[in-house]
Amino acid sequence: MMKEKPYAKLRGRMAEKGISQERLAKAIGISKTALSMKLSGEREFRSKEMECIYKVLELEDVQSYFFGC
């Protein structure tokens, strides 16, 4: 069984909302490269970034998107 990509659920929500990595990065105040590194698990999201993403993507449950619970 293949391991799920980091933040696969978050990427799915971005697709549902039609929001590109570039657009989301701009909305939360980081570069597209930085967001890409965070989505691939190379870097960690800061709490302020998670808060902004929560609002932009209209997430119901931050836990399941960022902590896999």
Buried (B, 14 or more C-beta within 10 A) or exposed (E): EEEEEBBEBBBEBBEEEEBEBEBBBBBBEBEBEBBBBBBEEEEEBEEEBBEBBBEBBEBEEEEEBBEEE
